[in-house]
Amino acid sequence: MQYTKIDTRKQGKNFLEMQAYLRGYENLIDEETDQIFDMDSIYRLIYGTWIDRKTRSAIREPMMVMSE
């Protein structure tokens, strides 16, 4: 589960890498993943923990600051 990293340093060193990480994270729930993993477990991992909020905040908030 490459896109559920706890360490935000692994999400990218610049905005392009961070955007690529976010796209991959958002694609965790798709038809291909559905065939490989139990989707209930994926949903619980992403939305039942703090990983979703941490991932989105760690990427979007720096981008909002830099765009001001």
ABEGO torsion letter per residue (X at the ends): XAAABABAAAAEABAAAAAAAAAAAAAABBAAAAAABBAAAAAAAAAABAAAAAAAAAAAAAAAAAAX
